[in-house]
Amino acid sequence: MNGCHDGIGDAPRHPPAHPLTKRESNPRLLKDFRAWARPEGDAATARHAGRVFTVELTGHDYDVEVSTDYNSRAEAAEFAAAFVEWWDADDGPAVARNLVILDARDHRLATKRL
């Protein structure tokens, strides 16, 4: 598990040598986030999200990745703060560990613990 954690952190020490995860699109999370953002005044921020993925780390742990049209780490960090504010921590039987904000080419811009 340390390899996975190191691989998403800002300074990877021992990233895995091969894919250890299963990445699936989760449009329901995007829809729910946008529905929350409108009345909260974050609708403009939510419009920058294009796709949301859940990435299985282990049987009960996963990360959430959001693909955006941002190219700035500062903008991605602001987006991450709004997403984390919305996240209700009701993960069901699994536990969401990290939020990863990606640019349009799926390069990591920001990572935040959930």
Residue frames as a rotation matrix with the C-alpha (Angstrom) as fourth column:
MET 1
0.568 0.823 0.000 0.00
0.823 -0.568 0.000 0.00
0.000 0.000 -1.000 0.00
ASN 2
0.233 -0.547 -0.804 2.91
0.276 -0.756 0.594 2.41
-0.933 -0.360 -0.025 0.61
GLY 3
-0.725 -0.513 0.460 3.76
0.551 -0.030 0.834 2.20
-0.414 0.858 0.304 -3.09
CYS 4
-0.001 0.817 0.576 0.28
0.920 -0.225 0.321 3.46
0.392 0.530 -0.752 -3.99
HIS 5
0.758 0.290 -0.584 0.42
0.563 -0.744 0.361 6.25
-0.329 -0.603 -0.727 -1.42
ASP 6
-0.145 -0.898 -0.415 3.91
0.286 -0.439 0.852 7.28
-0.947 0.005 0.321 -2.53
GLY 7
-0.599 -0.099 0.795 2.81
0.785 0.121 0.607 7.18
-0.156 0.988 0.006 -6.15
ILE 8
0.296 0.776 0.558 0.12
0.803 -0.518 0.294 9.84
0.517 0.361 -0.776 -5.63
GLY 9
0.549 -0.150 -0.822 2.02
0.619 -0.588 0.521 12.04
-0.562 -0.795 -0.229 -3.19
ASP 10
0.944 -0.165 -0.287 4.01
-0.280 -0.861 -0.425 15.08
-0.177 0.481 -0.858 -4.21
ALA 11
0.048 -0.987 -0.156 7.38
-0.997 -0.039 -0.062 13.32
0.055 0.159 -0.986 -3.88
PRO 12
0.898 0.383 -0.219 7.09
-0.383 0.923 0.042 9.64
0.219 0.046 0.975 -4.83
ARG 13
0.046 -0.889 0.456 9.70
-0.909 0.152 0.388 7.48
-0.414 -0.432 -0.801 -3.16
HIS 14
-0.850 -0.292 0.438 8.64
-0.170 0.940 0.296 4.00
-0.498 0.177 -0.849 -4.23
PRO 15
-0.030 0.901 -0.432 5.88
-0.934 -0.178 -0.308 4.17
-0.355 0.395 0.847 -6.83
PRO 16
0.375 0.218 0.901 4.54
-0.064 0.976 -0.209 0.84
-0.925 0.021 0.379 -8.05
ALA 17
-0.684 -0.724 -0.088 6.24
-0.206 0.076 0.975 -0.64
-0.699 0.686 -0.201 -11.11
HIS 18
-0.879 0.466 0.100 2.92
0.281 0.338 0.898 -1.65
0.385 0.818 -0.429 -12.72
PRO 19
-0.351 0.815 0.460 -0.76
-0.624 -0.570 0.534 -0.65
0.698 -0.100 0.709 -12.44
LEU 20
-0.967 0.043 -0.251 -2.29
0.216 0.659 -0.720 -1.80
0.134 -0.751 -0.647 -9.19
THR 21
-0.633 0.730 -0.260 -5.64
-0.188 -0.470 -0.862 -0.12
-0.751 -0.497 0.435 -9.58
LYS 22
-0.444 0.632 0.636 -8.93
0.896 0.332 0.296 -0.33
-0.024 0.700 -0.713 -11.40
ARG 23
-0.868 0.086 -0.490 -10.14
-0.049 -0.995 -0.089 3.05
-0.495 -0.054 0.867 -12.74
GLU 24
-0.412 0.813 0.412 -13.85
0.911 0.360 0.201 3.49
0.015 0.458 -0.889 -13.48
SER 25
-0.757 0.266 0.597 -15.86
-0.020 -0.922 0.386 6.49
0.653 0.280 0.704 -14.63
ASN 26
-0.506 0.617 -0.603 -18.38
0.847 0.227 -0.480 7.69
-0.159 -0.754 -0.637 -12.03
PRO 27
-0.638 0.275 0.719 -20.74
0.272 -0.793 0.545 10.24
0.720 0.544 0.431 -13.62
ARG 28
0.431 0.835 -0.344 -23.07
0.637 -0.011 0.771 10.06
0.640 -0.551 -0.536 -10.59
LEU 29
0.051 -0.491 -0.870 -20.42
0.921 -0.313 0.230 11.73
-0.385 -0.813 0.436 -8.40
LEU 30
-0.892 -0.378 0.248 -20.00
0.450 -0.786 0.423 14.53
0.035 0.489 0.872 -10.93
LYS 31
-0.231 0.903 0.363 -23.78
0.318 -0.283 0.905 15.05
0.919 0.325 -0.222 -11.15
ASP 32
0.526 0.430 -0.734 -24.12
0.799 0.045 0.599 15.10
0.291 -0.902 -0.320 -7.35
PHE 33
-0.363 -0.744 -0.562 -21.20
0.835 -0.527 0.159 17.53
-0.414 -0.411 0.812 -6.95
ARG 34
-0.869 0.060 0.491 -22.67
0.284 -0.752 0.594 19.92
0.405 0.656 0.637 -9.53
ALA 35
0.153 0.988 -0.009 -26.11
0.470 -0.065 0.880 19.72
0.869 -0.139 -0.474 -7.88
TRP 36
0.388 -0.096 -0.917 -24.52
0.907 -0.139 0.398 20.69
-0.165 -0.986 0.034 -4.54
ALA 37
-0.594 -0.801 -0.077 -22.36
0.768 -0.593 0.241 23.44
-0.238 0.084 0.967 -6.07
ARG 38
-0.328 0.512 0.793 -25.23
0.550 -0.579 0.602 25.45
0.768 0.634 -0.092 -7.59
PRO 39
0.717 0.690 0.099 -26.92
0.338 -0.469 0.816 26.54
0.609 -0.552 -0.569 -4.35
GLU 40
0.533 -0.594 -0.602 -23.56
0.744 -0.009 0.668 26.86
-0.402 -0.804 0.438 -2.57
GLY 41
0.836 -0.189 -0.515 -22.32
-0.310 -0.937 -0.159 29.46
-0.453 0.293 -0.842 -5.07
ASP 42
-0.192 -0.961 0.201 -19.69
-0.370 0.261 0.892 27.13
-0.909 0.097 -0.405 -6.55
ALA 43
0.711 0.551 0.437 -21.44
0.174 0.464 -0.868 26.45
-0.682 0.693 0.234 -9.87
ALA 44
0.783 -0.475 -0.402 -18.71
-0.611 -0.461 -0.644 28.23
0.120 0.750 -0.651 -11.86
THR 45
-0.220 -0.884 0.413 -16.07
-0.917 0.332 0.222 26.08
-0.333 -0.330 -0.883 -10.15
ALA 46
-0.003 0.300 0.954 -18.02
-0.124 0.946 -0.298 22.86
-0.992 -0.120 0.034 -10.78
ARG 47
0.893 0.384 -0.236 -18.27
-0.249 -0.018 -0.968 23.62
-0.376 0.923 0.079 -14.51
HIS 48
0.176 -0.918 -0.356 -14.52
-0.984 -0.155 -0.086 23.06
0.024 0.366 -0.930 -14.82
ALA 49
-0.392 -0.262 0.882 -14.93
-0.424 0.902 0.080 19.35
-0.817 -0.342 -0.465 -14.02
GLY 50
-0.274 0.241 -0.931 -15.23
-0.944 0.115 0.308 17.11
0.182 0.964 0.196 -17.05
ARG 51
0.298 0.311 -0.902 -15.12
-0.194 0.945 0.262 13.57
0.935 0.097 0.342 -15.68
VAL 52
0.141 -0.232 0.962 -14.95
-0.989 0.017 0.149 11.86
-0.050 -0.972 -0.227 -12.30
PHE 53
0.126 -0.202 -0.971 -13.32
-0.299 0.926 -0.232 8.49
0.946 0.320 0.057 -11.75
THR 54
0.727 -0.090 0.681 -13.03
-0.643 0.263 0.720 6.16
-0.243 -0.961 0.133 -8.80
VAL 55
0.125 -0.805 -0.580 -9.72
-0.610 0.399 -0.685 4.34
0.783 0.439 -0.441 -8.62
GLU 56
0.964 0.255 -0.070 -9.68
-0.124 0.671 0.731 1.15
0.233 -0.697 0.679 -6.57
LEU 57
0.094 -0.960 0.262 -6.53
-0.920 -0.184 -0.346 0.91
0.381 -0.209 -0.901 -4.45
THR 58
-0.971 -0.219 0.095 -7.39
-0.239 0.890 -0.388 -2.20
0.000 -0.400 -0.917 -2.45
GLY 59
-0.612 0.777 -0.148 -10.61
0.667 0.608 0.431 -4.08
0.425 0.165 -0.890 -1.84
HIS 60
0.311 0.791 -0.526 -11.90
0.950 -0.273 0.151 -1.33
-0.024 -0.547 -0.837 0.47
ASP 61
-0.008 -0.376 -0.926 -9.88
0.298 -0.885 0.357 1.78
-0.955 -0.273 0.119 -0.38
TYR 62
0.224 0.071 0.972 -10.18
0.974 -0.036 -0.222 4.05
0.020 0.997 -0.077 -3.38
ASP 63
-0.712 -0.388 -0.585 -9.19
0.336 -0.920 0.202 7.46
-0.617 -0.053 0.785 -4.68
VAL 64
0.560 0.819 0.125 -11.39
0.597 -0.294 -0.746 9.93
-0.574 0.492 -0.654 -6.51
GLU 65
-0.670 -0.738 0.083 -9.93
0.560 -0.429 0.709 11.54
-0.487 0.522 0.700 -9.65
VAL 66
0.544 0.797 -0.261 -11.49
0.405 -0.522 -0.751 14.59
-0.735 0.302 -0.607 -11.30
SER 67
-0.407 -0.591 0.696 -10.45
0.902 -0.142 0.407 15.57
-0.142 0.794 0.592 -14.81
THR 68
0.410 0.499 -0.764 -10.70
0.426 -0.845 -0.323 19.34
-0.807 -0.193 -0.559 -15.29
ASP 69
0.671 -0.197 0.715 -9.90
0.646 -0.318 -0.694 21.99
0.365 0.927 -0.086 -17.87
TYR 70
0.916 -0.388 -0.100 -7.51
-0.234 -0.721 0.652 23.71
-0.325 -0.573 -0.752 -15.43
ASN 71
0.565 -0.823 -0.054 -3.82
0.426 0.348 -0.835 24.08
0.706 0.449 0.548 -16.18
SER 72
-0.116 -0.539 0.834 -2.92
-0.527 -0.679 -0.512 25.95
0.842 -0.499 -0.206 -12.99
ARG 73
-0.546 -0.153 -0.824 -2.09
0.512 0.717 -0.472 24.24
0.663 -0.680 -0.314 -9.70
ALA 74
-0.982 0.188 -0.018 -3.63
-0.107 -0.637 -0.763 27.15
-0.155 -0.748 0.646 -7.78
GLU 75
-0.288 0.924 -0.252 -6.97
-0.923 -0.198 0.330 26.81
0.255 0.327 0.910 -9.60
ALA 76
-0.095 0.201 -0.975 -6.88
-0.096 0.973 0.209 23.04
0.991 0.113 -0.073 -9.11
ALA 77
-0.857 -0.261 -0.443 -6.27
0.403 0.195 -0.894 23.53
0.320 -0.945 -0.062 -5.38
GLU 78
-0.752 0.655 0.074 -9.30
-0.627 -0.676 -0.387 25.85
-0.203 -0.337 0.919 -5.15
PHE 79
-0.017 0.741 -0.671 -11.40
-0.747 0.437 0.501 23.28
0.665 0.509 0.546 -6.99
ALA 80
-0.413 -0.227 -0.882 -10.16
0.256 0.901 -0.351 20.53
0.874 -0.371 -0.314 -4.65
ALA 81
-0.999 0.043 0.011 -11.16
-0.025 -0.338 -0.941 22.60
-0.037 -0.940 0.339 -1.60
ALA 82
-0.327 0.940 -0.098 -14.73
-0.945 -0.327 0.014 22.96
-0.019 0.097 0.995 -2.93
PHE 83
0.043 0.318 -0.947 -14.94
-0.439 0.858 0.268 19.24
0.897 0.404 0.176 -3.76
VAL 84
-0.708 -0.367 -0.604 -13.67
0.352 0.559 -0.751 18.24
0.613 -0.744 -0.267 -0.31
GLU 85
-0.850 0.478 0.220 -16.20
-0.495 -0.584 -0.644 20.60
-0.180 -0.656 0.733 1.31
TRP 86
0.035 0.905 -0.424 -18.93
-0.951 0.161 0.265 18.76
0.308 0.394 0.866 -0.60
TRP 87
-0.360 -0.216 -0.908 -17.58
-0.171 0.972 -0.163 15.27
0.917 0.097 -0.387 0.13
ASP 88
0.386 0.680 0.623 -19.74
-0.742 -0.172 0.648 13.90
0.548 -0.712 0.438 2.92
ALA 89
-0.586 -0.751 0.305 -17.45
-0.799 0.472 -0.373 11.02
0.136 -0.462 -0.877 3.94
ASP 90
0.279 0.701 0.656 -20.34
-0.613 0.656 -0.440 8.57
-0.739 -0.280 0.613 3.55
ASP 91
-0.399 -0.641 -0.656 -18.21
-0.913 0.213 0.348 6.11
-0.083 0.737 -0.670 1.64
GLY 92
0.679 0.630 -0.378 -20.31
-0.630 0.764 0.141 3.04
0.377 0.143 0.915 2.34
PRO 93
0.955 -0.284 0.087 -18.27
0.189 0.806 0.560 -0.11
-0.230 -0.519 0.824 2.95
ALA 94
0.245 -0.905 0.349 -15.20
0.898 0.077 -0.433 1.35
0.365 0.419 0.831 1.21
VAL 95
0.476 -0.184 -0.860 -13.06
0.505 -0.743 0.439 4.33
-0.720 -0.643 -0.261 2.22
ALA 96
0.790 -0.231 0.568 -12.12
0.406 -0.497 -0.766 7.19
0.459 0.836 -0.299 -0.09
ARG 97
0.292 -0.796 -0.529 -8.52
0.898 0.038 0.439 8.19
-0.330 -0.604 0.726 0.62
ASN 98
-0.570 -0.638 -0.517 -7.48
0.345 -0.757 0.555 10.96
-0.746 0.138 0.651 -1.78
LEU 99
0.765 0.643 -0.034 -8.85
0.288 -0.389 -0.875 13.43
-0.576 0.660 -0.483 -4.26
VAL 100
-0.416 -0.889 0.190 -6.65
0.552 -0.081 0.830 13.83
-0.723 0.450 0.524 -7.34
ILE 101
0.624 0.560 -0.545 -7.30
-0.060 -0.661 -0.748 16.80
-0.779 0.499 -0.379 -9.66
LEU 102
-0.181 -0.634 0.752 -6.15
0.737 0.418 0.531 16.24
-0.651 0.650 0.392 -13.25
ASP 103
-0.438 0.033 -0.898 -5.71
-0.491 -0.846 0.208 18.56
-0.753 0.532 0.387 -16.21
ALA 104
0.486 0.727 -0.486 -7.31
-0.784 0.116 -0.610 17.87
-0.387 0.677 0.626 -19.61
ARG 105
0.186 -0.502 -0.845 -4.46
-0.685 0.551 -0.478 15.45
0.705 0.667 -0.241 -20.49
ASP 106
0.877 0.308 -0.368 -4.83
0.045 0.712 0.701 13.55
0.478 -0.631 0.611 -17.20
HIS 107
-0.300 -0.951 -0.079 -1.68
0.373 -0.041 -0.927 15.02
0.878 -0.308 0.367 -15.62
ARG 108
0.247 0.379 -0.892 -1.95
0.954 0.066 0.292 15.52
0.170 -0.923 -0.345 -11.86
LEU 109
-0.007 -0.168 0.986 -2.34
0.116 -0.979 -0.166 19.14
0.993 0.113 0.026 -10.74
ALA 110
-0.318 -0.017 0.948 -3.34
-0.862 -0.411 -0.296 18.68
0.395 -0.911 0.116 -7.10
THR 111
-0.260 0.241 -0.935 -3.88
0.309 0.938 0.155 15.99
0.915 -0.249 -0.318 -4.49
LYS 112
-0.405 0.208 0.890 -5.90
-0.804 -0.545 -0.239 16.36
0.436 -0.812 0.388 -1.31
ARG 113
-0.984 0.073 -0.164 -6.84
0.147 0.857 -0.494 13.86
0.105 -0.510 -0.854 1.41
LEU 114
-0.233 0.968 0.094 -10.56
-0.278 -0.159 0.947 13.08
0.932 0.194 0.306 1.68
